[in-house]
Amino acid sequence: MTKVNIQEAKTHLSRYIDKVVQGDVIIVCRHNQPVAELRAVETAGVRRARVAGLLKGQVHWEPETFAAMTDEELAEFDRAPVFPQPRRA
């Protein structure tokens, strides 16, 4: 940890940024009182790119899964309430 005054931090900012990148923490002071802290930003880990087709041949759909709705099913779907009421016994 390094303590510097504001004027020195302004004058040599790039030097202190290099120290921060190497893992040091810089405390910026005004009249010998700490007012700010320079530290490296933690970056998220890099995720690997997704590969398409990893489950090819492992997922099977019934042929009618994506078939068009019948007129009766469509009418029921259109007239159904957004929040169905629970049925009472």
PDB file with one MODEL, atoms N, CA, C and O in Angstrom:
MODEL        1
ATOM      1  N   MET A   1       0.859  -1.174   0.000  1.00  0.00           N
ATOM      2  CA  MET A   1       0.000   0.000   0.000  1.00  0.00           C
ATOM      3  C   MET A   1       0.901   1.231   0.000  1.00  0.00           C
ATOM      4  O   MET A   1       1.848   1.335   0.779  1.00  0.00           O
ATOM      5  N   THR A   2       0.579   2.152  -0.890  1.00  0.00           N
ATOM      6  CA  THR A   2       1.364   3.368  -1.051  1.00  0.00           C
ATOM      7  C   THR A   2       0.468   4.564  -0.800  1.00  0.00           C
ATOM      8  O   THR A   2      -0.661   4.608  -1.291  1.00  0.00           O
ATOM      9  N   LYS A   3       0.955   5.535  -0.043  1.00  0.00           N
ATOM     10  CA  LYS A   3       0.201   6.766   0.203  1.00  0.00           C
ATOM     11  C   LYS A   3       0.852   7.905  -0.562  1.00  0.00           C
ATOM     12  O   LYS A   3       2.068   8.089  -0.515  1.00  0.00           O
ATOM     13  N   VAL A   4       0.016   8.677  -1.274  1.00  0.00           N
ATOM     14  CA  VAL A   4       0.518   9.823  -2.029  1.00  0.00           C
ATOM     15  C   VAL A   4      -0.442  10.988  -1.842  1.00  0.00           C
ATOM     16  O   VAL A   4      -1.624  10.789  -1.564  1.00  0.00           O
ATOM     17  N   ASN A   5       0.076  12.212  -1.997  1.00  0.00           N
ATOM     18  CA  ASN A   5      -0.831  13.358  -1.920  1.00  0.00           C
ATOM     19  C   ASN A   5      -1.462  13.593  -3.297  1.00  0.00           C
ATOM     20  O   ASN A   5      -1.011  13.038  -4.299  1.00  0.00           O
ATOM     21  N   ILE A   6      -2.479  14.398  -3.333  1.00  0.00           N
ATOM     22  CA  ILE A   6      -3.257  14.598  -4.555  1.00  0.00           C
ATOM     23  C   ILE A   6      -2.389  15.138  -5.684  1.00  0.00           C
ATOM     24  O   ILE A   6      -2.480  14.652  -6.811  1.00  0.00           O
ATOM     25  N   GLN A   7      -1.558  16.125  -5.409  1.00  0.00           N
ATOM     26  CA  GLN A   7      -0.724  16.716  -6.455  1.00  0.00           C
ATOM     27  C   GLN A   7       0.207  15.678  -7.064  1.00  0.00           C
ATOM     28  O   GLN A   7       0.371  15.623  -8.282  1.00  0.00           O
ATOM     29  N   GLU A   8       0.812  14.864  -6.222  1.00  0.00           N
ATOM     30  CA  GLU A   8       1.716  13.831  -6.729  1.00  0.00           C
ATOM     31  C   GLU A   8       0.937  12.791  -7.549  1.00  0.00           C
ATOM     32  O   GLU A   8       1.432  12.312  -8.569  1.00  0.00           O
ATOM     33  N   ALA A   9      -0.261  12.446  -7.111  1.00  0.00           N
ATOM     34  CA  ALA A   9      -1.088  11.487  -7.852  1.00  0.00           C
ATOM     35  C   ALA A   9      -1.459  12.043  -9.222  1.00  0.00           C
ATOM     36  O   ALA A   9      -1.450  11.313 -10.213  1.00  0.00           O
ATOM     37  N   LYS A  10      -1.785  13.337  -9.280  1.00  0.00           N
ATOM     38  CA  LYS A  10      -2.115  13.954 -10.560  1.00  0.00           C
ATOM     39  C   LYS A  10      -0.902  13.976 -11.486  1.00  0.00           C
ATOM     40  O   LYS A  10      -1.021  13.717 -12.684  1.00  0.00           O
ATOM     41  N   THR A  11       0.253  14.284 -10.929  1.00  0.00           N
ATOM     42  CA  THR A  11       1.462  14.409 -11.729  1.00  0.00           C
ATOM     43  C   THR A  11       1.924  13.063 -12.280  1.00  0.00           C
ATOM     44  O   THR A  11       2.377  12.984 -13.422  1.00  0.00           O
ATOM     45  N   HIS A  12       1.813  12.012 -11.484  1.00  0.00           N
ATOM     46  CA  HIS A  12       2.356  10.702 -11.856  1.00  0.00           C
ATOM     47  C   HIS A  12       1.255   9.633 -11.925  1.00  0.00           C
ATOM     48  O   HIS A  12       1.470   8.491 -11.520  1.00  0.00           O
ATOM     49  N   LEU A  13       0.099  10.001 -12.427  1.00  0.00           N
ATOM     50  CA  LEU A  13      -1.031   9.067 -12.443  1.00  0.00           C
ATOM     51  C   LEU A  13      -0.710   7.781 -13.194  1.00  0.00           C
ATOM     52  O   LEU A  13      -1.024   6.694 -12.707  1.00  0.00           O
ATOM     53  N   SER A  14      -0.101   7.877 -14.352  1.00  0.00           N
ATOM     54  CA  SER A  14       0.185   6.665 -15.132  1.00  0.00           C
ATOM     55  C   SER A  14       1.144   5.742 -14.380  1.00  0.00           C
ATOM     56  O   SER A  14       1.010   4.522 -14.466  1.00  0.00           O
ATOM     57  N   ARG A  15       2.093   6.291 -13.655  1.00  0.00           N
ATOM     58  CA  ARG A  15       3.016   5.478 -12.864  1.00  0.00           C
ATOM     59  C   ARG A  15       2.255   4.712 -11.785  1.00  0.00           C
ATOM     60  O   ARG A  15       2.520   3.534 -11.544  1.00  0.00           O
ATOM     61  N   TYR A  16       1.298   5.397 -11.131  1.00  0.00           N
ATOM     62  CA  TYR A  16       0.523   4.743 -10.068  1.00  0.00           C
ATOM     63  C   TYR A  16      -0.473   3.732 -10.635  1.00  0.00           C
ATOM     64  O   TYR A  16      -0.765   2.720  -9.997  1.00  0.00           O
ATOM     65  N   ILE A  17      -0.982   4.001 -11.805  1.00  0.00           N
ATOM     66  CA  ILE A  17      -1.868   3.033 -12.453  1.00  0.00           C
ATOM     67  C   ILE A  17      -1.092   1.753 -12.758  1.00  0.00           C
ATOM     68  O   ILE A  17      -1.620   0.655 -12.585  1.00  0.00           O
ATOM     69  N   ASP A  18       0.158   1.885 -13.210  1.00  0.00           N
ATOM     70  CA  ASP A  18       0.991   0.705 -13.463  1.00  0.00           C
ATOM     71  C   ASP A  18       1.193  -0.106 -12.187  1.00  0.00           C
ATOM     72  O   ASP A  18       1.179  -1.336 -12.226  1.00  0.00           O
ATOM     73  N   LYS A  19       1.381   0.575 -11.057  1.00  0.00           N
ATOM     74  CA  LYS A  19       1.535  -0.121  -9.777  1.00  0.00           C
ATOM     75  C   LYS A  19       0.239  -0.837  -9.390  1.00  0.00           C
ATOM     76  O   LYS A  19       0.265  -1.954  -8.874  1.00  0.00           O
ATOM     77  N   VAL A  20      -0.885  -0.184  -9.646  1.00  0.00           N
ATOM     78  CA  VAL A  20      -2.179  -0.782  -9.321  1.00  0.00           C
ATOM     79  C   VAL A  20      -2.393  -2.053 -10.146  1.00  0.00           C
ATOM     80  O   VAL A  20      -2.888  -3.055  -9.632  1.00  0.00           O
ATOM     81  N   VAL A  21      -2.020  -2.007 -11.415  1.00  0.00           N
ATOM     82  CA  VAL A  21      -2.171  -3.175 -12.284  1.00  0.00           C
ATOM     83  C   VAL A  21      -1.328  -4.333 -11.753  1.00  0.00           C
ATOM     84  O   VAL A  21      -1.712  -5.493 -11.900  1.00  0.00           O
ATOM     85  N   GLN A  22      -0.198  -4.035 -11.146  1.00  0.00           N
ATOM     86  CA  GLN A  22       0.670  -5.072 -10.587  1.00  0.00           C
ATOM     87  C   GLN A  22       0.164  -5.588  -9.244  1.00  0.00           C
ATOM     88  O   GLN A  22       0.748  -6.516  -8.685  1.00  0.00           O
ATOM     89  N   GLY A  23      -0.920  -4.999  -8.709  1.00  0.00           N
ATOM     90  CA  GLY A  23      -1.508  -5.498  -7.473  1.00  0.00           C
ATOM     91  C   GLY A  23      -1.383  -4.583  -6.276  1.00  0.00           C
ATOM     92  O   GLY A  23      -1.910  -4.903  -5.211  1.00  0.00           O
ATOM     93  N   ASP A  24      -0.710  -3.462  -6.412  1.00  0.00           N
ATOM     94  CA  ASP A  24      -0.549  -2.532  -5.292  1.00  0.00           C
ATOM     95  C   ASP A  24      -1.829  -1.709  -5.111  1.00  0.00           C
ATOM     96  O   ASP A  24      -2.613  -1.557  -6.048  1.00  0.00           O
ATOM     97  N   VAL A  25      -2.032  -1.187  -3.915  1.00  0.00           N
ATOM     98  CA  VAL A  25      -3.154  -0.292  -3.627  1.00  0.00           C
ATOM     99  C   VAL A  25      -2.565   1.080  -3.323  1.00  0.00           C
ATOM    100  O   VAL A  25      -1.620   1.202  -2.543  1.00  0.00           O
ATOM    101  N   ILE A  26      -3.133   2.112  -3.948  1.00  0.00           N
ATOM    102  CA  ILE A  26      -2.645   3.478  -3.769  1.00  0.00           C
ATOM    103  C   ILE A  26      -3.686   4.250  -2.977  1.00  0.00           C
ATOM    104  O   ILE A  26      -4.854   4.290  -3.362  1.00  0.00           O
ATOM    105  N   ILE A  27      -3.277   4.860  -1.880  1.00  0.00           N
ATOM    106  CA  ILE A  27      -4.144   5.707  -1.064  1.00  0.00           C
ATOM    107  C   ILE A  27      -3.813   7.160  -1.395  1.00  0.00           C
ATOM    108  O   ILE A  27      -2.670   7.594  -1.255  1.00  0.00           O
ATOM    109  N   VAL A  28      -4.823   7.903  -1.832  1.00  0.00           N
ATOM    110  CA  VAL A  28      -4.625   9.316  -2.170  1.00  0.00           C
ATOM    111  C   VAL A  28      -5.056  10.139  -0.952  1.00  0.00           C
ATOM    112  O   VAL A  28      -6.150   9.957  -0.417  1.00  0.00           O
ATOM    113  N   CYS A  29      -4.171  11.050  -0.525  1.00  0.00           N
ATOM    114  CA  CYS A  29      -4.425  11.826   0.693  1.00  0.00           C
ATOM    115  C   CYS A  29      -4.518  13.316   0.384  1.00  0.00           C
ATOM    116  O   CYS A  29      -3.910  13.817  -0.562  1.00  0.00           O
ATOM    117  N   ARG A  30      -5.292  14.000   1.207  1.00  0.00           N
ATOM    118  CA  ARG A  30      -5.356  15.471   1.184  1.00  0.00           C
ATOM    119  C   ARG A  30      -4.982  15.915   2.596  1.00  0.00           C
ATOM    120  O   ARG A  30      -5.660  15.566   3.563  1.00  0.00           O
ATOM    121  N   HIS A  31      -3.915  16.675   2.709  1.00  0.00           N
ATOM    122  CA  HIS A  31      -3.398  17.127   4.013  1.00  0.00           C
ATOM    123  C   HIS A  31      -3.159  15.932   4.932  1.00  0.00           C
ATOM    124  O   HIS A  31      -3.516  15.954   6.110  1.00  0.00           O
ATOM    125  N   ASN A  32      -2.548  14.889   4.366  1.00  0.00           N
ATOM    126  CA  ASN A  32      -2.208  13.647   5.079  1.00  0.00           C
ATOM    127  C   ASN A  32      -3.415  12.877   5.604  1.00  0.00           C
ATOM    128  O   ASN A  32      -3.262  12.023   6.478  1.00  0.00           O
ATOM    129  N   GLN A  33      -4.605  13.158   5.093  1.00  0.00           N
ATOM    130  CA  GLN A  33      -5.812  12.408   5.445  1.00  0.00           C
ATOM    131  C   GLN A  33      -6.271  11.619   4.213  1.00  0.00           C
ATOM    132  O   GLN A  33      -6.479  12.217   3.158  1.00  0.00           O
ATOM    133  N   PRO A  34      -6.433  10.321   4.315  1.00  0.00           N
ATOM    134  CA  PRO A  34      -6.864   9.519   3.159  1.00  0.00           C
ATOM    135  C   PRO A  34      -8.240   9.959   2.660  1.00  0.00           C
ATOM    136  O   PRO A  34      -9.177  10.101   3.445  1.00  0.00           O
ATOM    137  N   VAL A  35      -8.353  10.173   1.342  1.00  0.00           N
ATOM    138  CA  VAL A  35      -9.633  10.567   0.749  1.00  0.00           C
ATOM    139  C   VAL A  35     -10.074   9.634  -0.378  1.00  0.00           C
ATOM    140  O   VAL A  35     -11.253   9.605  -0.730  1.00  0.00           O
ATOM    141  N   ALA A  36      -9.139   8.873  -0.944  1.00  0.00           N
ATOM    142  CA  ALA A  36      -9.503   7.989  -2.047  1.00  0.00           C
ATOM    143  C   ALA A  36      -8.531   6.812  -2.092  1.00  0.00           C
ATOM    144  O   ALA A  36      -7.440   6.844  -1.522  1.00  0.00           O
ATOM    145  N   GLU A  37      -8.976   5.782  -2.790  1.00  0.00           N
ATOM    146  CA  GLU A  37      -8.162   4.590  -2.902  1.00  0.00           C
ATOM    147  C   GLU A  37      -8.174   4.118  -4.354  1.00  0.00           C
ATOM    148  O   GLU A  37      -9.237   4.000  -4.963  1.00  0.00           O
ATOM    149  N   LEU A  38      -7.005   3.854  -4.899  1.00  0.00           N
ATOM    150  CA  LEU A  38      -6.896   3.306  -6.246  1.00  0.00           C
ATOM    151  C   LEU A  38      -6.564   1.826  -6.126  1.00  0.00           C
ATOM    152  O   LEU A  38      -5.568   1.451  -5.507  1.00  0.00           O
ATOM    153  N   ARG A  39      -7.409   0.984  -6.726  1.00  0.00           N
ATOM    154  CA  ARG A  39      -7.147  -0.449  -6.731  1.00  0.00           C
ATOM    155  C   ARG A  39      -7.603  -1.022  -8.050  1.00  0.00           C
ATOM    156  O   ARG A  39      -8.418  -0.413  -8.743  1.00  0.00           O
ATOM    157  N   ALA A  40      -7.099  -2.162  -8.401  1.00  0.00           N
ATOM    158  CA  ALA A  40      -7.436  -2.798  -9.667  1.00  0.00           C
ATOM    159  C   ALA A  40      -8.902  -3.239  -9.664  1.00  0.00           C
ATOM    160  O   ALA A  40      -9.453  -3.615  -8.630  1.00  0.00           O
ATOM    161  N   VAL A  41      -9.504  -3.182 -10.825  1.00  0.00           N
ATOM    162  CA  VAL A  41     -10.881  -3.623 -10.998  1.00  0.00           C
ATOM    163  C   VAL A  41     -10.869  -5.128 -11.240  1.00  0.00           C
ATOM    164  O   VAL A  41     -10.106  -5.630 -12.065  1.00  0.00           O
ATOM    165  N   GLU A  42     -11.730  -5.843 -10.504  1.00  0.00           N
ATOM    166  CA  GLU A  42     -11.817  -7.284 -10.706  1.00  0.00           C
ATOM    167  C   GLU A  42     -12.702  -7.544 -11.918  1.00  0.00           C
ATOM    168  O   GLU A  42     -13.858  -7.122 -11.959  1.00  0.00           O
ATOM    169  N   THR A  43     -12.158  -8.228 -12.881  1.00  0.00           N
ATOM    170  CA  THR A  43     -12.927  -8.524 -14.085  1.00  0.00           C
ATOM    171  C   THR A  43     -13.517  -9.915 -13.972  1.00  0.00           C
ATOM    172  O   THR A  43     -12.932 -10.808 -13.359  1.00  0.00           O
ATOM    173  N   ALA A  44     -14.689 -10.087 -14.575  1.00  0.00           N
ATOM    174  CA  ALA A  44     -15.332 -11.390 -14.580  1.00  0.00           C
ATOM    175  C   ALA A  44     -14.545 -12.337 -15.486  1.00  0.00           C
ATOM    176  O   ALA A  44     -13.925 -11.917 -16.463  1.00  0.00           O
ATOM    177  N   GLY A  45     -14.585 -13.604 -15.143  1.00  0.00           N
ATOM    178  CA  GLY A  45     -13.904 -14.598 -15.963  1.00  0.00           C
ATOM    179  C   GLY A  45     -14.518 -14.670 -17.353  1.00  0.00           C
ATOM    180  O   GLY A  45     -15.710 -14.419 -17.529  1.00  0.00           O
ATOM    181  N   VAL A  46     -13.721 -15.003 -18.310  1.00  0.00           N
ATOM    182  CA  VAL A  46     -14.179 -15.096 -19.693  1.00  0.00           C
ATOM    183  C   VAL A  46     -14.870 -16.441 -19.879  1.00  0.00           C
ATOM    184  O   VAL A  46     -14.304 -17.494 -19.582  1.00  0.00           O
ATOM    185  N   ARG A  47     -16.098 -16.387 -20.375  1.00  0.00           N
ATOM    186  CA  ARG A  47     -16.840 -17.618 -20.632  1.00  0.00           C
ATOM    187  C   ARG A  47     -16.504 -18.148 -22.013  1.00  0.00           C
ATOM    188  O   ARG A  47     -16.284 -17.386 -22.955  1.00  0.00           O
ATOM    189  N   ARG A  48     -16.471 -19.453 -22.112  1.00  0.00           N
ATOM    190  CA  ARG A  48     -16.253 -20.047 -23.427  1.00  0.00           C
ATOM    191  C   ARG A  48     -17.496 -19.849 -24.270  1.00  0.00           C
ATOM    192  O   ARG A  48     -18.608 -19.791 -23.747  1.00  0.00           O
ATOM    193  N   ALA A  49     -17.307 -19.747 -25.566  1.00  0.00           N
ATOM    194  CA  ALA A  49     -18.425 -19.581 -26.483  1.00  0.00           C
ATOM    195  C   ALA A  49     -19.243 -20.866 -26.508  1.00  0.00           C
ATOM    196  O   ALA A  49     -18.701 -21.969 -26.427  1.00  0.00           O
ATOM    197  N   ARG A  50     -20.563 -20.699 -26.622  1.00  0.00           N
ATOM    198  CA  ARG A  50     -21.427 -21.859 -26.709  1.00  0.00           C
ATOM    199  C   ARG A  50     -21.311 -22.491 -28.090  1.00  0.00           C
ATOM    200  O   ARG A  50     -21.140 -21.807 -29.099  1.00  0.00           O
ATOM    201  N   VAL A  51     -21.409 -23.795 -28.104  1.00  0.00           N
ATOM    202  CA  VAL A  51     -21.330 -24.530 -29.356  1.00  0.00           C
ATOM    203  C   VAL A  51     -22.729 -25.026 -29.696  1.00  0.00           C
ATOM    204  O   VAL A  51     -23.372 -25.694 -28.885  1.00  0.00           O
ATOM    205  N   ALA A  52     -23.191 -24.701 -30.879  1.00  0.00           N
ATOM    206  CA  ALA A  52     -24.519 -25.134 -31.297  1.00  0.00           C
ATOM    207  C   ALA A  52     -24.494 -26.617 -31.644  1.00  0.00           C
ATOM    208  O   ALA A  52     -23.516 -27.132 -32.185  1.00  0.00           O
ATOM    209  N   GLY A  53     -25.594 -27.288 -31.318  1.00  0.00           N
ATOM    210  CA  GLY A  53     -25.756 -28.672 -31.721  1.00  0.00           C
ATOM    211  C   GLY A  53     -25.191 -29.702 -30.764  1.00  0.00           C
ATOM    212  O   GLY A  53     -24.986 -30.850 -31.158  1.00  0.00           O
ATOM    213  N   LEU A  54     -24.929 -29.326 -29.507  1.00  0.00           N
ATOM    214  CA  LEU A  54     -24.366 -30.295 -28.569  1.00  0.00           C
ATOM    215  C   LEU A  54     -25.330 -31.437 -28.248  1.00  0.00           C
ATOM    216  O   LEU A  54     -24.889 -32.546 -27.945  1.00  0.00           O
ATOM    217  N   LEU A  55     -26.629 -31.185 -28.308  1.00  0.00           N
ATOM    218  CA  LEU A  55     -27.614 -32.220 -27.989  1.00  0.00           C
ATOM    219  C   LEU A  55     -28.211 -32.866 -29.235  1.00  0.00           C
ATOM    220  O   LEU A  55     -29.252 -33.517 -29.156  1.00  0.00           O
ATOM    221  N   LYS A  56     -27.577 -32.697 -30.355  1.00  0.00           N
ATOM    222  CA  LYS A  56     -28.105 -33.257 -31.598  1.00  0.00           C
ATOM    223  C   LYS A  56     -28.245 -34.769 -31.463  1.00  0.00           C
ATOM    224  O   LYS A  56     -27.312 -35.473 -31.076  1.00  0.00           O
ATOM    225  N   GLY A  57     -29.442 -35.241 -31.794  1.00  0.00           N
ATOM    226  CA  GLY A  57     -29.717 -36.663 -31.716  1.00  0.00           C
ATOM    227  C   GLY A  57     -30.132 -37.141 -30.339  1.00  0.00           C
ATOM    228  O   GLY A  57     -30.487 -38.310 -30.186  1.00  0.00           O
ATOM    229  N   GLN A  58     -30.100 -36.271 -29.319  1.00  0.00           N
ATOM    230  CA  GLN A  58     -30.461 -36.671 -27.966  1.00  0.00           C
ATOM    231  C   GLN A  58     -31.840 -36.168 -27.555  1.00  0.00           C
ATOM    232  O   GLN A  58     -32.422 -36.695 -26.607  1.00  0.00           O
ATOM    233  N   VAL A  59     -32.375 -35.169 -28.241  1.00  0.00           N
ATOM    234  CA  VAL A  59     -33.682 -34.615 -27.910  1.00  0.00           C
ATOM    235  C   VAL A  59     -34.647 -35.014 -29.011  1.00  0.00           C
ATOM    236  O   VAL A  59     -34.389 -34.797 -30.195  1.00  0.00           O
ATOM    237  N   HIS A  60     -35.754 -35.596 -28.604  1.00  0.00           N
ATOM    238  CA  HIS A  60     -36.726 -36.064 -29.582  1.00  0.00           C
ATOM    239  C   HIS A  60     -38.085 -35.456 -29.272  1.00  0.00           C
ATOM    240  O   HIS A  60     -38.517 -35.461 -28.119  1.00  0.00           O
ATOM    241  N   TRP A  61     -38.757 -34.937 -30.278  1.00  0.00           N
ATOM    242  CA  TRP A  61     -40.076 -34.345 -30.151  1.00  0.00           C
ATOM    243  C   TRP A  61     -41.094 -35.226 -30.871  1.00  0.00           C
ATOM    244  O   TRP A  61     -40.803 -35.843 -31.896  1.00  0.00           O
ATOM    245  N   GLU A  62     -42.274 -35.262 -30.308  1.00  0.00           N
ATOM    246  CA  GLU A  62     -43.362 -35.947 -30.986  1.00  0.00           C
ATOM    247  C   GLU A  62     -43.721 -35.145 -32.230  1.00  0.00           C
ATOM    248  O   GLU A  62     -43.607 -33.919 -32.210  1.00  0.00           O
ATOM    249  N   PRO A  63     -44.148 -35.787 -33.306  1.00  0.00           N
ATOM    250  CA  PRO A  63     -44.440 -35.059 -34.547  1.00  0.00           C
ATOM    251  C   PRO A  63     -45.516 -33.987 -34.377  1.00  0.00           C
ATOM    252  O   PRO A  63     -45.464 -32.963 -35.057  1.00  0.00           O
ATOM    253  N   GLU A  64     -46.487 -34.196 -33.490  1.00  0.00           N
ATOM    254  CA  GLU A  64     -47.574 -33.226 -33.344  1.00  0.00           C
ATOM    255  C   GLU A  64     -47.232 -32.100 -32.363  1.00  0.00           C
ATOM    256  O   GLU A  64     -48.073 -31.236 -32.113  1.00  0.00           O
ATOM    257  N   THR A  65     -46.042 -32.091 -31.813  1.00  0.00           N
ATOM    258  CA  THR A  65     -45.683 -31.068 -30.828  1.00  0.00           C
ATOM    259  C   THR A  65     -45.829 -29.659 -31.388  1.00  0.00           C
ATOM    260  O   THR A  65     -46.335 -28.777 -30.695  1.00  0.00           O
ATOM    261  N   PHE A  66     -45.408 -29.433 -32.595  1.00  0.00           N
ATOM    262  CA  PHE A  66     -45.443 -28.099 -33.176  1.00  0.00           C
ATOM    263  C   PHE A  66     -46.522 -27.960 -34.253  1.00  0.00           C
ATOM    264  O   PHE A  66     -46.469 -27.055 -35.086  1.00  0.00           O
ATOM    265  N   ALA A  67     -47.484 -28.855 -34.225  1.00  0.00           N
ATOM    266  CA  ALA A  67     -48.582 -28.783 -35.194  1.00  0.00           C
ATOM    267  C   ALA A  67     -49.467 -27.584 -34.870  1.00  0.00           C
ATOM    268  O   ALA A  67     -49.544 -27.149 -33.721  1.00  0.00           O
ATOM    269  N   ALA A  68     -50.127 -27.060 -35.885  1.00  0.00           N
ATOM    270  CA  ALA A  68     -51.027 -25.914 -35.673  1.00  0.00           C
ATOM    271  C   ALA A  68     -52.193 -26.335 -34.775  1.00  0.00           C
ATOM    272  O   ALA A  68     -52.617 -27.490 -34.792  1.00  0.00           O
ATOM    273  N   MET A  69     -52.708 -25.371 -33.982  1.00  0.00           N
ATOM    274  CA  MET A  69     -53.847 -25.650 -33.113  1.00  0.00           C
ATOM    275  C   MET A  69     -55.107 -25.843 -33.945  1.00  0.00           C
ATOM    276  O   MET A  69     -55.271 -25.245 -35.009  1.00  0.00           O
ATOM    277  N   THR A  70     -55.984 -26.684 -33.437  1.00  0.00           N
ATOM    278  CA  THR A  70     -57.285 -26.844 -34.097  1.00  0.00           C
ATOM    279  C   THR A  70     -58.121 -25.612 -33.810  1.00  0.00           C
ATOM    280  O   THR A  70     -57.771 -24.823 -32.931  1.00  0.00           O
ATOM    281  N   ASP A  71     -59.219 -25.428 -34.532  1.00  0.00           N
ATOM    282  CA  ASP A  71     -60.089 -24.278 -34.301  1.00  0.00           C
ATOM    283  C   ASP A  71     -60.637 -24.283 -32.883  1.00  0.00           C
ATOM    284  O   ASP A  71     -60.769 -23.219 -32.279  1.00  0.00           O
ATOM    285  N   GLU A  72     -60.960 -25.452 -32.334  1.00  0.00           N
ATOM    286  CA  GLU A  72     -61.484 -25.544 -30.970  1.00  0.00           C
ATOM    287  C   GLU A  72     -60.417 -25.123 -29.948  1.00  0.00           C
ATOM    288  O   GLU A  72     -60.709 -24.379 -29.013  1.00  0.00           O
ATOM    289  N   GLU A  73     -59.188 -25.600 -30.132  1.00  0.00           N
ATOM    290  CA  GLU A  73     -58.109 -25.238 -29.220  1.00  0.00           C
ATOM    291  C   GLU A  73     -57.811 -23.742 -29.305  1.00  0.00           C
ATOM    292  O   GLU A  73     -57.572 -23.104 -28.279  1.00  0.00           O
ATOM    293  N   LEU A  74     -57.822 -23.187 -30.485  1.00  0.00           N
ATOM    294  CA  LEU A  74     -57.554 -21.767 -30.673  1.00  0.00           C
ATOM    295  C   LEU A  74     -58.637 -20.922 -30.021  1.00  0.00           C
ATOM    296  O   LEU A  74     -58.329 -19.921 -29.374  1.00  0.00           O
ATOM    297  N   ALA A  75     -59.898 -21.307 -30.178  1.00  0.00           N
ATOM    298  CA  ALA A  75     -60.994 -20.564 -29.553  1.00  0.00           C
ATOM    299  C   ALA A  75     -60.883 -20.626 -28.038  1.00  0.00           C
ATOM    300  O   ALA A  75     -61.109 -19.623 -27.361  1.00  0.00           O
ATOM    301  N   GLU A  76     -60.538 -21.786 -27.499  1.00  0.00           N
ATOM    302  CA  GLU A  76     -60.381 -21.931 -26.047  1.00  0.00           C
ATOM    303  C   GLU A  76     -59.208 -21.086 -25.556  1.00  0.00           C
ATOM    304  O   GLU A  76     -59.283 -20.464 -24.497  1.00  0.00           O
ATOM    305  N   PHE A  77     -58.152 -21.070 -26.313  1.00  0.00           N
ATOM    306  CA  PHE A  77     -56.966 -20.304 -25.942  1.00  0.00           C
ATOM    307  C   PHE A  77     -57.262 -18.805 -25.941  1.00  0.00           C
ATOM    308  O   PHE A  77     -56.847 -18.100 -25.021  1.00  0.00           O
ATOM    309  N   ASP A  78     -57.970 -18.308 -26.954  1.00  0.00           N
ATOM    310  CA  ASP A  78     -58.257 -16.882 -27.067  1.00  0.00           C
ATOM    311  C   ASP A  78     -59.214 -16.404 -25.995  1.00  0.00           C
ATOM    312  O   ASP A  78     -59.087 -15.270 -25.533  1.00  0.00           O
ATOM    313  N   ARG A  79     -60.169 -17.226 -25.582  1.00  0.00           N
ATOM    314  CA  ARG A  79     -61.174 -16.792 -24.604  1.00  0.00           C
ATOM    315  C   ARG A  79     -60.780 -17.107 -23.167  1.00  0.00           C
ATOM    316  O   ARG A  79     -61.527 -16.773 -22.247  1.00  0.00           O
ATOM    317  N   ALA A  80     -59.668 -17.721 -22.953  1.00  0.00           N
ATOM    318  CA  ALA A  80     -59.258 -18.085 -21.596  1.00  0.00           C
ATOM    319  C   ALA A  80     -58.850 -16.824 -20.838  1.00  0.00           C
ATOM    320  O   ALA A  80     -58.234 -15.927 -21.414  1.00  0.00           O
ATOM    321  N   PRO A  81     -59.193 -16.750 -19.534  1.00  0.00           N
ATOM    322  CA  PRO A  81     -58.784 -15.580 -18.740  1.00  0.00           C
ATOM    323  C   PRO A  81     -57.270 -15.569 -18.531  1.00  0.00           C
ATOM    324  O   PRO A  81     -56.614 -16.611 -18.539  1.00  0.00           O
ATOM    325  N   VAL A  82     -56.741 -14.370 -18.346  1.00  0.00           N
ATOM    326  CA  VAL A  82     -55.294 -14.243 -18.145  1.00  0.00           C
ATOM    327  C   VAL A  82     -54.892 -14.917 -16.839  1.00  0.00           C
ATOM    328  O   VAL A  82     -53.884 -15.621 -16.780  1.00  0.00           O
ATOM    329  N   PHE A  83     -55.694 -14.696 -15.785  1.00  0.00           N
ATOM    330  CA  PHE A  83     -55.434 -15.329 -14.503  1.00  0.00           C
ATOM    331  C   PHE A  83     -56.627 -16.232 -14.186  1.00  0.00           C
ATOM    332  O   PHE A  83     -57.627 -15.749 -13.657  1.00  0.00           O
ATOM    333  N   PRO A  84     -56.550 -17.511 -14.491  1.00  0.00           N
ATOM    334  CA  PRO A  84     -57.697 -18.403 -14.264  1.00  0.00           C
ATOM    335  C   PRO A  84     -58.067 -18.449 -12.791  1.00  0.00           C
ATOM    336  O   PRO A  84     -57.199 -18.433 -11.918  1.00  0.00           O
ATOM    337  N   GLN A  85     -59.358 -18.506 -12.525  1.00  0.00           N
ATOM    338  CA  GLN A  85     -59.860 -18.599 -11.158  1.00  0.00           C
ATOM    339  C   GLN A  85     -59.783 -20.065 -10.720  1.00  0.00           C
ATOM    340  O   GLN A  85     -60.066 -20.970 -11.505  1.00  0.00           O
ATOM    341  N   PRO A  86     -59.397 -20.287  -9.464  1.00  0.00           N
ATOM    342  CA  PRO A  86     -59.358 -21.685  -8.988  1.00  0.00           C
ATOM    343  C   PRO A  86     -60.764 -22.259  -8.932  1.00  0.00           C
ATOM    344  O   PRO A  86     -61.715 -21.557  -8.589  1.00  0.00           O
ATOM    345  N   ARG A  87     -60.893 -23.535  -9.269  1.00  0.00           N
ATOM    346  CA  ARG A  87     -62.196 -24.185  -9.230  1.00  0.00           C
ATOM    347  C   ARG A  87     -62.542 -24.537  -7.806  1.00  0.00           C
ATOM    348  O   ARG A  87     -61.701 -25.012  -7.042  1.00  0.00           O
ATOM    349  N   ARG A  88     -63.798 -24.296  -7.457  1.00  0.00           N
ATOM    350  CA  ARG A  88     -64.271 -24.643  -6.107  1.00  0.00           C
ATOM    351  C   ARG A  88     -64.970 -25.992  -6.167  1.00  0.00           C
ATOM    352  O   ARG A  88     -65.685 -26.297  -7.122  1.00  0.00           O
ATOM    353  N   ALA A  89     -64.753 -26.784  -5.146  1.00  0.00           N
ATOM    354  CA  ALA A  89     -65.344 -28.127  -5.117  1.00  0.00           C
ATOM    355  C   ALA A  89     -66.798 -28.107  -4.706  1.00  0.00           C
ATOM    356  O   ALA A  89     -67.434 -29.158  -4.634  1.00  0.00           O
TER     357      ALA A  89
ENDMDL
END
